[in-house]
Structures are given as structure tokens and as C-alpha cells.
């Protein structure tokens, strides 16, 4: 598995049929496994630090886990 956020690199990995996950996916998995008390504060910190994760994607993903 590759952990990727860059769009071009992600496309390349997909063309090679590599399973991929991004930063948001890692955070959501950690939250679902109760390794984090909450996902939203960490996601907010990452966004504030300059990450360019799509806000609509973030809100949809957090809604799915009840945050």
C-alpha cells in the first residue's frame, strides 16, 4: 500500500493498480479503531498547516464518522 496525497503520484499509483490511501484516510482509519479521540481537530491542524485536502471531501468523510 502507498500513502499518497499528490494528485499526479496518486494517478500513477492507480495506473499500476497499487492500493493507495491519503492522509485523510489514515486519520479516519485511526479514529475508527479508537486510536484517536477525534479526527476533526487533527484534520483542522493539517489544513491550517497548508495541506490542500479538498474541504468538501473532508466534510463528507468526517460526517461519515459522525464528526
HELIX and SHEET records of a PDB file:
HELIX    1   1 UNK A    7  UNK A   15  1                                   9    
HELIX    2   2 UNK A   23  UNK A   32  1                                  10    
HELIX    3   3 UNK A   40  UNK A   48  1                                   9    
HELIX    4   4 UNK A   55  UNK A   64  1                                  10    
SHEET    1   A 2 UNK A   2  UNK A   3  0                                        
SHEET    2   A 2 UNK A  20  UNK A  21  1                                        
END                                                                             
